[in-house]
Amino acid sequence: MLAPDLVELSSNMQFAELRLIPKTHGPVTEEAIRHLLALPDFAKLYPLDSQIVKAVKEINKLYAEEDGQFEQFFQIAERRDGQISLQPSKDKMQAAMTLTAAWGGKEITLPDILRRLKEDKICMGLSKIKIETMLKRLKQSKPGETIEGIIACGKAAVNGSHAKLDRKVPLARERLLHPQEREDGTVDMRNLGAVIMVNSGDILMEKIPATQGTPGYNVFGEVLPAKPGKELEMVVGKGTELSAKDSNKLIATVAGQPVEIRNGMQVDDVLQIKDVDVGYGNVDFKGSILISGDIHEGMQVKSSGDITVMGFVDSASLTAEGDITVSKGIIGRQIRTNELSTQIRAKGQISAQFVQYSDLQCQGDILVTKQLLHSYSCTDGKLIVSDANGRRGDLVGGIAKAEKGIKAVAIGATADTKTDLFCAMRLGEYRQNLKELEESVRVLVVAGLEMEARLRKLPPKSEWQTDPTMVEQIKMMLQEKHRVDDERLREETELDLLKAETEGYYRHYFVEALKHVYSNVEIHIGPAQQRTQREHGPCVIENQNGEIHFDYSNRG
């Protein structure tokens, strides 16, 4: 054991100094020296490990030599102030702090931390409570112990919401899903209610404007700009106008049938017919058409608005700029291979209770509430074969093509009827559009930077503000810069939307069976395809990594 008086504090009180004569006090061990540092006067000092190792080596070497009779001096410990370390995250949205308790030196105080934060330019999102809590813990810590914690958090920018159009009146197609309730509480499936009509002054649609969003900031106080939502212009169709009291409301100026058009509404005159047969003749009307009875074989009906048929369509041809709604059924027959006797074409949606041996093509959704049998269906939207409760809806035979997905209660039949399904077939087109939009944004960014460079090179305002020609040129330059900036912002918003749709393409568009998928159903989702060999229960069928995948996790 070494005597306690061999170690003492230096004159400036900063070091523990070991003074001994090797021949008298040696040999020594590291353990013996560290035992001295455990004494009350030195316990809070930071051991200098390299100096301790050096002291042991030199003392033990001199112990056997003549020079060992001379006193040796070593600094084996020192005072150290508390340490503050700040670690901002890579994205600058958080800052962590590490406090190290002092080794007999100056303890960390709140002003020390605030000074260090200022030096490191961390100034936003600071939590005084978290900092003070760490300081309290530090006071209870042993020398050299560390306390860690997040003490600053930035605030992410909140992008603006896109403008939305809220339709305030029902459409004819919606009547299919809402049969009338009798007084006794039962539902009359044959009575679909009165024809949808509006009067002058009725509100048809309301626009919920886009919002600008809220800027954010990181812990260094740098502003994180928010992307404004995509604005949408409400289209004023025939028979409508924007309200004088509120330009975000679209109202009817005439009485008639409301028709939804792209980003707006129109009010059509309504031609009411009992039956379309050889006695009445073909129909071509500028407006909407309401047929209270049936459309008979061989007849043609064309409309610049909606076509609503309260009865049946039998081997006829219907073409509409809006929706086509058939309250009962669409019936056809096969004339020859790939040719069916009933042709239905709409720029809006097609809705019916049941369809058989018919050719349906539209840009909107196709909704069939009971059965879709042996038909050709093609839509840019969704194909849904189901009632409102998801209890009935059979998609059997034929070819069904729906870009945005297919949903039916049962697909195929127990008799192994061949049924072909196609959806999500345009990923290549989406990617090409994305590539073109990215290039367009790049060109606008370059143009904006070039304009900024030109503006920066202008002479001081005092040199040209009295020159009308120069003032006009600069004004035009600024107007052009604002136009380019606005166009870039608009296209960047579109780019974000298209990226999200492209990246999640096969997650968004898939085939769903609420109860059954029978055998001999050929499923195409993008380039992936598979023919079912057995019956499947409720499932979602997706393209996963280029292969058809059945997901049964959503079973009811």
N, C-alpha and C positions, 0 to 999 in steps of 0.2 A: 504494500500500500504506500502511496505517496502522501507526504504530509500536506495538509491543507494550505500551509503557508507558502508552498512552492508556486501557487498561482495567485495572481492579484490583478486588479483593474489597472489599465494604463492611466497615465496622468490626465488624459482627456476623457476618461471614463468610457471609451468606445470599444476597447479590446480587453480580452482576458489574456494575460501574459504568463507564460510558463518560464520560470527561471530555476535552473538546477545545475549541479555539477555531475557529469556522467559517472565519474569514478565513485562518487559518494552515494548518488541516488539511483544509479542504473544497476542492472538493466531495467527497462520499463516496457510496459505493454500499452496498446491502444485502450484497452479496457480500464487500466489504471488512470490514464489521463482523462478519459470520459467520466470516470467516477469523480474526479475533481470538478468537472463542469456541472455535476449534479448538485453541487453545493448551492445554498440559497442565493448567494451573490451573483452566481454565474448561470443559474438554471434557465434564465430567459434569453441567454445569448445564443447566437447562431454558431454551431460548431463548424470550424473550418477543417473539413475532413482531410484535404490534401496537406495542410500544415501539420495535422496530428500524425499522419502517416510519415511525413518528412521528419518530424521531431523524434519519433520512435526509431526510425532508421539511423539518424545521425547520433542520437544518444547512445544507442547500443553499439554503434561502430566505435565511438570514442571511449566507451567504457574500458576497452582492452588496450587503449593506446595512451601514450604519454600525455597527449593533449587533453585527455579526459579530465584533468585536474582543474580545467578552466570552466567558469560558469558559461552556460549556454542559454540563449534567449529565443523564445518562439511565441508568436501570436496564434493562439489555438481557437479563439472564438471572437465574435464581434457583434455589436448591436446592428440590427437592421430595421429600418422603418417598414411600416405596413405598405403593401404593394397594391396598386389598382391596375387591373388589366381590362380593356374593353374589346369586345369581339363582335363587330357588326356582321350580320349574315350576308351571303353573297348577293341576295336580292335587295339588300339594304332595308328590309322591312322589319328587322328585329335587331336589337343590340343586347348582347349578354355582358355581364360584368363579373369578374372574379376578384375577390378581395382576399389578400393574404395577411394573416395576423402578424403584427410586429414581433421581432425577436429582441425585446428589450428596448426598441427604438420608439420613434414617434408613431402613435396610433392614428389610424385613418379617421378623419372627421368628415362631416357632410360638406363643408366648404372645399375640402380636398377633392371630393368626388365631383362637385359642381365645376371646379376649376379644370379637372381632367376632361370632363364632358365637353367643356367649351374648347379646350385645346384640340380635341378630336372632332369637333364640329357636330357632335350628336346633340340635337336640340329639340326634336319633336317626338311626341308619344311617350314621354318620360313618365314613370310612375314613382312619385315621391314616397308612397306607402311601401312599395317594394324595396326601394333604396334604404329607407329607415329600418325596415325589417331586417335587411342584410346587415346593417350596422349593429343592431341589437344582438344578432347572432354572433357577430364578430367579437363583441366584447366578452362573450362567454367561451370563446375559442382558445385553444392552446396556441403557443407561439408557432408560427409557420403553417397553421391549419388554414385551409381555403374555404371560402363560401362562394357559391356560384348561383346565378339567377338571371332571368330576363328582366331588364329594367326599362326597356323602351320598345314600343311596337308602332310601326307605321300604320297607316290606314289606306287600304286599297281603294282605288277609284271605283265608283259605282257607275257603270255605263248606263246611258239613258235607255229607256224602254221605247220600243218601236211604236209608231202610231197604229191604232187598231180601228176597225170599222165595226160598229155594233148595230146589227140590223134590228129594228124595232117592230117589224110586222112579220107574221108567219108567211110561208110560201105554200103553194099547192102541194108540193111533194111531201111536206111534213104531215099532211093529213093522213097519209098512209099509216103512219106509226101511232096515230092517236084516234082510234075509232071512238064513236060517241057512247057515253054512258047512259043507260036507261034509268028511269026513276027508281027501279028496284035494286040498282047497284050493278046489274049485269052489263056487259058490253055488247053493243050491236055492231058486229063486224062488217055489216053491209052499209051501215050509215056512217059516212066519213065526215059528216058535218056540212055546214054551208060553204059555198065557194068563197075563197078569200078575196075580199074587196076592200078598197080604201076610199076615203073621201078627200076632197080638196082641204089642205091644211093639216092632214095627218102627218105625224113624224114617221119617216120611213127608215132613216139610218142616222146614227150619230158617230162622229169621228172623235176618238180619244187621241188627242195630239201626242206626238213624240215628246219625250223629255230630254233635256240636255245632259242629265247625269250629274254626279257629284265628284269633283276632283278629289284625289287622295294625296298622300304625302308619305315619304319614307323618313327614317329616323334622322336623316341629315337635313330635313326640311325641304327637300326637293319636291316640287309639285308633280303629281302623277295625273296627267290630264285624263278626263273621262271622255269616252266616245259618245257623241250624241246619238239618240235613237234615229232610226230611219223614218223620214217623214213620208206621208202617203197622201196623195191628192184624192179627195172624194169626187167621183165622176158624177156630174149632174146629167142624168138621162132625160129622155123625153117625158114630159108631164111632171117634172120635178124642178125644184129650185132650192137654193140655200136660204135658210131662214134669215130674215132681215134682223131679227133679234139675236141670233146666234149662228155665225157662219159655219159652225161645226155640226149643224143639224140640217139634214136634207128632208124637205117636206114635199108632199104631193100638191100639185097645182090643179089637178083634174081628178075626177072620180074614175076608178078603173081597177085593174088587177095589178098588184105590185110584182115586178119582175126584177130579180137580182142580176145585175151585169157586173163585169169586172170592176171592182173598186167603187161600186155605186149601185143605184137603183133607177128604174124607170117605171112609169105607170102606163100600161097599155089599154087601148080600147079593147073591149072584149066582144068577140063575135060568138054568139051562143047558137049552137046547132043541136038538134035532137039526135039525128043519126046522119052519118056520112055513108051514102050508098049510091047506086047508079041513078037513083031518082034525084038526089041532091047534086051529085057531081063532085069532082075534085075541088079542093079548097087551097087557095093561096092568099093569105091575109096579112096585111101590115098591122100587126098587133097580136094580142093573145087570143087563143081560141079555146072555148069551152064546149065540149061535146057531152051532152047529158046522157046520150045513149052509147051506141057502138060505132066503130069504123069497120065497114064490111070489106070483103075480099076484093082485091084489085084496086082499091081507092088510094088516092094520094092526098096528104094534108101537109101544107107548108105554112110556117108562121115566122114572123120576125121577132116574136116574143115567146111565150110559153104555150104548150099544148097540154090541155087537161082533158082526159077522157074518163067519164064516170063509169063506163061499161067496159067492153072488150075491144081489142084490136085483133082483127082476123085477117092474116095474109095481106097486109096493107103496107104502105110506105109513109113514114112520118119524118119530117125534117123541121127542126126548130132552132132558132138562134138562142133561145133560152133553155128551159127545162122541158122535159116530156114526162108527164105523170099519168099513169094508167091505173085507175082505182081497182080494177078487177084483174084482168089478165091480158097478156100478149101471146097470141097463138099463131103458129105458122106450121109449115110442113117442109120436108126436104124435097126440092124439085129435082136436083141432081147433085153429084158430089160437089161439096163446097158451095152450094147455092141453096139458100133458104128463102121461103116465100114472103117473110116479113122483114122489112128493113126499117130500123129506127136510128135516126141520126140527130144528135143534139150537141150544141156548144156548151150547154150547162150539164145538168144531171139527168139520168134516166131512172124512173122509179115505177115499180109495179108490184102487185101481189104475187103473181107467178108468170113465168115466161117459158115457152117451149118452142123449139125449132125456129128460132128467130136470130136475126143478125143485129146486135146492138153495138153502136159506136158513139162515144161521147168524150168530151174533154173533162167533164166533172166526174163525180162518183156514179156508180151504178148501185141502186138499192133494190133488192128483191126480198120481200118479206116472207115468202113461203117456199117457192121452188124455182130453180133455174135449171131447165132440162134441155140437153142436147142442142145447145145454142152456141153461137159465136159471140163472145163478149169482149170488147176492147175499150179500155179507158185509160186516160192519162192520170186518173185519180185512183180511188179504191173501189174494189168490188166487194159488196157486203150482201150476203144471203142469210138473213136472220130477221126474226121479228124483234120487237122492242125488248123482250125478256130473254132473248137468246135461247129459247126452247125449241123453235122450229125454224128450219131453213136448210133446204137440200140443194146442193150443187152437184148435178149428175150429168155426166157425158159432155160432149162438145169440147170447145176450146175457150178458156178464159184467160184474158191478158189484162193485167191491171198493174200499172207501173208502181203505184204506191201501196200495194199489198192486197191480199185476198183474205176475207174472213167469212166463214160459213159455219153453221151448226154441224152439218155432216157433209163430207166431200166424197164423191163416188157412191157406190151402192153395193149391197151384199151380193149382187149378181156379177160383180167384177166388171162393171161397165167402164170402158176406157174413158178416162177424163184427163185432159191436159191443162196444166196450170202454168202460167208464165207471170213473173213479177220481177221488179228491180232489174230491168234489162238495159238501163241507160247509163251505167257508171262511166263508161268511156266518154260519153257525151258530156257528162258533168265535169269530168277531169279536163276535157278540152276547153270547156267554158272557163274553168278555174285557171287554166294556163293563160288563156287570153286575157282574163281579168287581171291576173298578176302582172302581166306585161303592160297592160294599160295603166295600172297603178304606178309601176316603175317609171314609165314615161312621164306621168304627172309629177312624181317626186323630183325627177331630174329637172323638169321644166320649172318647178317651184324654186329649186336651189339656184338655177341659173338666173331667175328673176331677182332673187334675194341678193345674189352677187352683183348684179347690175345696179340695184338700188344702193348697195353699200358703196359703190364706186362713184356715186353722184357727188358733186362738189357741195360745200356747205349751203344750207338753205338761203343764207344771206346773199349768195352770189346769183341765185336764179329766181328768187321769189317775185321780182319785179319784171321778169321776162314772161309775157303771156304765153308765148309758144312753148317755152320750157315747162311752165306750170301745167299746160294742157297735156304735154307728153308724159310728164310724171304722173299726172292724174290717171291717164290711160294705162300706164304701167301698173299702177296700184290696183286699178279696177281689174286688169287682166290677172294679176297675182291673186286677188280675192276670188275670182272666178275659178282659177286653177285649184286653189286651196279647197274651195267648196266642192268642186268636182272630185278631187282626190278623196276628201272626207266621205263623200257619198259612195264612191267606188270601194273604199276601204271597208265601209259598213257592209256593202254587198258581198265583198270578198270574204269577210268573216262569216257571214251567213252561209255562203256557198261552201266554204271550208268545212263548217260544222256539218252540213248536209252530206258532203262527200265523204268525210272521215267516218261518219256514223251511218253510211248509206245502208248497209245490210242490217244494222240494228234497227233502223227506222222502217224498212220495207221487208215484209215477210208474209208467210201464209199462216193463218191461225184456224184451227178446227176446235169448236167449242165442245163437241161430243165424239165425233168419229172421223177417221180417214180410212176408207176401205182400200182393198188391194186393187191394183191396176190403175192407180192414179199416178200420172207422170208429172213430176214437179220440176220446174225450171226456175231457179233464182239466180239471176246473172248467168255466168257460164256453168254453174253447178247444176246437175240434174240427177234425178233418181226416180225410179218407178217402184211404187210400194208393192211388196210381196205378201203383206199380211195386213190385218186390221190394226189400227192404232187408236188409242183413246184420245182424250183432250190433249192438245199439244200446240206448240208454236214451232213452225218449221222455218229454219234460217239457213243462210249461207254463212258457214263458219270456216274460214281458211280455205275457201274454194270447194267445200264439200257440203252436201245437204245434211243438216243436223236437226234431230227431233228433240225438243225440250218439253218434258212432261211436268215441269215444276209448277206450272200454273193450273194444274187440274183443279176443278171445282169439287 
